């Protein structure tokens, strides 16, 4: 059985670990752009469900394709 102190310590540790969100821009065939924020741990199915919630499209009908590569340049 877990004591309250152990539970509180675990909850405090979990609260300190925050995953940054990724912003994905999805275009549909009509030219609309949808910006969706998702976690790096989300699956493709989760991303499709988020896009479907904003566009009103069935998640099984959504096709994701890579169309642009974003490169980051770091200054020394």
N, CA and C atoms as a LAMMPS dump frame, in Angstrom:
ITEM: TIMESTEP
0
ITEM: NUMBER OF ATOMS
228
ITEM: BOX BOUNDS ff ff ff
-5.0000000000000000e+02 5.0000000000000000e+02
-5.0000000000000000e+02 5.0000000000000000e+02
-5.0000000000000000e+02 5.0000000000000000e+02
ITEM: ATOMS id mol type element x y z
1 1 1 N 0.846 -1.175 0
2 1 2 C 0 0 0
3 1 3 C 0.892 1.239 0
4 2 1 N 0.519 2.234 -0.762
5 2 2 C 1.291 3.467 -0.882
6 2 3 C 0.832 4.445 0.19
7 3 1 N 1.8 5.019 0.875
8 3 2 C 1.453 6.006 1.896
9 3 3 C 1.208 7.355 1.236
10 4 1 N 0.585 8.234 1.989
11 4 2 C 0.289 9.566 1.457
12 4 3 C 1.574 10.32 1.143
13 5 1 N 2.605 10.158 1.971
14 5 2 C 3.87 10.862 1.747
15 5 3 C 4.517 10.411 0.438
16 6 1 N 4.481 9.096 0.168
17 6 2 C 5.051 8.592 -1.084
18 6 3 C 4.247 9.096 -2.285
19 7 1 N 2.925 9.111 -2.138
20 7 2 C 2.074 9.606 -3.218
21 7 3 C 2.334 11.078 -3.485
22 8 1 N 2.453 11.874 -2.425
23 8 2 C 2.694 13.31 -2.579
24 8 3 C 4.047 13.565 -3.23
25 9 1 N 5.048 12.778 -2.853
26 9 2 C 6.38 12.944 -3.437
27 9 3 C 6.35 12.586 -4.927
28 10 1 N 5.66 11.513 -5.284
29 10 2 C 5.555 11.115 -6.682
30 10 3 C 4.792 12.158 -7.495
31 11 1 N 3.717 12.689 -6.936
32 11 2 C 2.932 13.708 -7.636
33 11 3 C 3.738 14.98 -7.833
34 12 1 N 4.546 15.338 -6.839
35 12 2 C 5.372 16.54 -6.957
36 12 3 C 6.438 16.342 -8.029
37 13 1 N 7.028 15.156 -8.094
38 13 2 C 8.032 14.862 -9.112
39 13 3 C 7.402 14.879 -10.505
40 14 1 N 6.214 14.317 -10.635
41 14 2 C 5.539 14.298 -11.934
42 14 3 C 5.165 15.704 -12.383
43 15 1 N 4.859 16.573 -11.443
44 15 2 C 4.49 17.944 -11.8
45 15 3 C 5.69 18.744 -12.286
46 16 1 N 6.896 18.377 -11.866
47 16 2 C 8.084 19.117 -12.286
48 16 3 C 8.54 18.724 -13.688
49 17 1 N 8.164 17.524 -14.137
50 17 2 C 8.548 17.066 -15.469
51 17 3 C 7.489 17.545 -16.454
52 18 1 N 7.849 18.502 -17.287
53 18 2 C 6.911 19.068 -18.252
54 18 3 C 7.472 18.836 -19.65
55 19 1 N 6.66 18.22 -20.496
56 19 2 C 7.083 17.971 -21.865
57 19 3 C 6.756 19.197 -22.716
58 20 1 N 7.691 19.656 -23.525
59 20 2 C 7.375 20.77 -24.427
60 20 3 C 6.417 20.29 -25.52
61 21 1 N 5.59 21.18 -25.984
62 21 2 C 4.633 20.827 -27.031
63 21 3 C 5.22 21.13 -28.404
64 22 1 N 4.82 20.348 -29.369
65 22 2 C 5.225 20.534 -30.754
66 22 3 C 4.034 21.112 -31.503
67 23 1 N 4.271 22.111 -32.343
68 23 2 C 3.189 22.668 -33.152
69 23 3 C 3.3 22.109 -34.564
70 24 1 N 2.229 21.468 -35.005
71 24 2 C 2.17 20.886 -36.34
72 24 3 C 1.177 21.7 -37.159
73 25 1 N 1.575 22.083 -38.362
74 25 2 C 0.687 22.824 -39.258
75 25 3 C 0.206 21.855 -40.332
76 26 1 N -1.111 21.688 -40.397
77 26 2 C -1.704 20.769 -41.37
78 26 3 C -2.501 21.566 -42.394
79 27 1 N -2.295 21.269 -43.661
80 27 2 C -3.052 21.893 -44.754
81 27 3 C -4.035 20.871 -45.312
82 28 1 N -5.237 21.329 -45.662
83 28 2 C -6.166 20.429 -46.328
84 28 3 C -6.256 20.795 -47.809
85 29 1 N -7.056 20.058 -48.534
86 29 2 C -7.139 20.27 -49.984
87 29 3 C -7.79 21.589 -50.356
88 30 1 N -8.546 22.168 -49.442
89 30 2 C -9.209 23.444 -49.72
90 30 3 C -8.324 24.64 -49.411
91 31 1 N -7.125 24.396 -48.905
92 31 2 C -6.194 25.475 -48.623
93 31 3 C -6.244 26.005 -47.205
94 32 1 N -7.047 25.385 -46.348
95 32 2 C -7.108 25.827 -44.951
96 32 3 C -5.91 25.282 -44.186
97 33 1 N -5.39 26.096 -43.279
98 33 2 C -4.285 25.674 -42.424
99 33 3 C -4.808 25.496 -41.011
100 34 1 N -4.409 24.409 -40.384
101 34 2 C -4.799 24.127 -39.011
102 34 3 C -3.527 23.951 -38.205
103 35 1 N -3.415 24.692 -37.109
104 35 2 C -2.269 24.545 -36.216
105 35 3 C -2.696 23.702 -35.027
106 36 1 N -1.967 22.611 -34.799
107 36 2 C -2.291 21.682 -33.723
108 36 3 C -1.069 21.544 -32.834
109 37 1 N -1.265 21.675 -31.539
110 37 2 C -0.174 21.453 -30.591
111 37 3 C -0.328 20.064 -30.01
112 38 1 N 0.764 19.301 -30.038
113 38 2 C 0.724 17.94 -29.522
114 38 3 C 2.014 17.654 -28.767
115 39 1 N 1.979 16.605 -28.004
116 39 2 C 3.132 16.179 -27.222
117 39 3 C 4.055 15.342 -28.106
118 40 1 N 5.356 15.349 -27.839
119 40 2 C 6.262 14.497 -28.618
120 40 3 C 5.968 13.007 -28.444
121 41 1 N 5.276 12.639 -27.363
122 41 2 C 4.94 11.237 -27.118
123 41 3 C 3.658 10.798 -27.813
124 42 1 N 2.92 11.726 -28.423
125 42 2 C 1.669 11.376 -29.092
126 42 3 C 1.946 10.517 -30.32
127 43 1 N 1.045 9.6 -30.576
128 43 2 C 1.168 8.752 -31.761
129 43 3 C 0.565 9.474 -32.966
130 44 1 N 0.735 8.882 -34.141
131 44 2 C 0.161 9.455 -35.356
132 44 3 C -1.361 9.449 -35.251
133 45 1 N -1.907 8.405 -34.654
134 45 2 C -3.354 8.335 -34.462
135 45 3 C -3.866 9.447 -33.567
136 46 1 N -3.102 9.767 -32.51
137 46 2 C -3.483 10.877 -31.631
138 46 3 C -3.454 12.199 -32.387
139 47 1 N -2.43 12.392 -33.223
140 47 2 C -2.324 13.621 -34.011
141 47 3 C -3.489 13.735 -34.992
142 48 1 N -3.86 12.619 -35.618
143 48 2 C -4.994 12.64 -36.538
144 48 3 C -6.289 12.992 -35.812
145 49 1 N -6.45 12.512 -34.584
146 49 2 C -7.654 12.834 -33.806
147 49 3 C -7.69 14.316 -33.45
148 50 1 N -6.53 14.899 -33.133
149 50 2 C -6.481 16.33 -32.829
150 50 3 C -6.818 17.167 -34.064
151 51 1 N -6.276 16.768 -35.214
152 51 2 C -6.576 17.483 -36.457
153 51 3 C -8.054 17.325 -36.806
154 52 1 N -8.592 16.127 -36.622
155 52 2 C -9.996 15.876 -36.935
156 52 3 C -10.922 16.696 -36.053
157 53 1 N -10.534 16.919 -34.808
158 53 2 C -11.365 17.709 -33.904
159 53 3 C -11.464 19.158 -34.367
160 54 1 N -10.422 19.673 -34.999
161 54 2 C -10.439 21.063 -35.448
162 54 3 C -11.023 21.226 -36.851
163 55 1 N -10.889 20.214 -37.69
164 55 2 C -11.356 20.354 -39.071
165 55 3 C -12.733 19.751 -39.3
166 56 1 N -13.159 18.844 -38.451
167 56 2 C -14.437 18.173 -38.656
168 56 3 C -14.349 17.023 -39.636
169 57 1 N -13.144 16.574 -39.928
170 57 2 C -12.921 15.467 -40.85
171 57 3 C -12.781 14.17 -40.059
172 58 1 N -13.178 13.063 -40.655
173 58 2 C -13.025 11.762 -40.017
174 58 3 C -11.531 11.433 -39.907
175 59 1 N -11.041 11.012 -38.713
176 59 2 C -9.6 10.735 -38.567
177 59 3 C -9.08 9.659 -39.515
178 60 1 N -9.931 8.707 -39.902
179 60 2 C -9.471 7.65 -40.81
180 60 3 C -9.276 8.161 -42.236
181 61 1 N -9.83 9.325 -42.566
182 61 2 C -9.69 9.904 -43.906
183 61 3 C -8.497 10.855 -44.025
184 62 1 N -7.825 11.146 -42.914
185 62 2 C -6.714 12.105 -42.92
186 62 3 C -5.434 11.394 -43.34
187 63 1 N -4.723 11.972 -44.305
188 63 2 C -3.425 11.471 -44.735
189 63 3 C -2.379 12.514 -44.377
190 64 1 N -1.361 12.1 -43.654
191 64 2 C -0.283 13.012 -43.276
192 64 3 C 0.891 12.8 -44.216
193 65 1 N 1.404 13.906 -44.754
194 65 2 C 2.549 13.848 -45.662
195 65 3 C 3.548 14.913 -45.259
196 66 1 N 4.805 14.591 -45.393
197 66 2 C 5.869 15.548 -45.109
198 66 3 C 6.03 16.436 -46.332
199 67 1 N 5.944 17.746 -46.128
200 67 2 C 6.036 18.644 -47.275
201 67 3 C 7.105 19.699 -47.109
202 68 1 N 7.653 19.862 -45.927
203 68 2 C 8.674 20.887 -45.728
204 68 3 C 9.608 20.447 -44.612
205 69 1 N 10.875 20.727 -44.802
206 69 2 C 11.86 20.434 -43.773
207 69 3 C 12.313 21.751 -43.173
208 70 1 N 12.237 21.856 -41.868
209 70 2 C 12.67 23.068 -41.179
210 70 3 C 14.038 22.791 -40.576
211 71 1 N 15.023 23.588 -40.963
212 71 2 C 16.361 23.422 -40.415
213 71 3 C 16.645 24.553 -39.448
214 72 1 N 17.334 24.221 -38.406
215 72 2 C 17.696 25.21 -37.4
216 72 3 C 19.194 25.47 -37.49
217 73 1 N 19.558 26.73 -37.453
218 73 2 C 20.973 27.1 -37.466
219 73 3 C 21.325 27.666 -36.109
220 74 1 N 22.375 27.13 -35.538
221 74 2 C 22.811 27.58 -34.227
222 74 3 C 24.026 28.478 -34.384
223 75 1 N 24.018 29.561 -33.648
224 75 2 C 25.159 30.476 -33.685
225 75 3 C 26.174 30.059 -32.642
226 76 1 N 27.434 30.222 -32.987
227 76 2 C 28.511 29.891 -32.04
228 76 3 C 28.904 31.082 -31.233
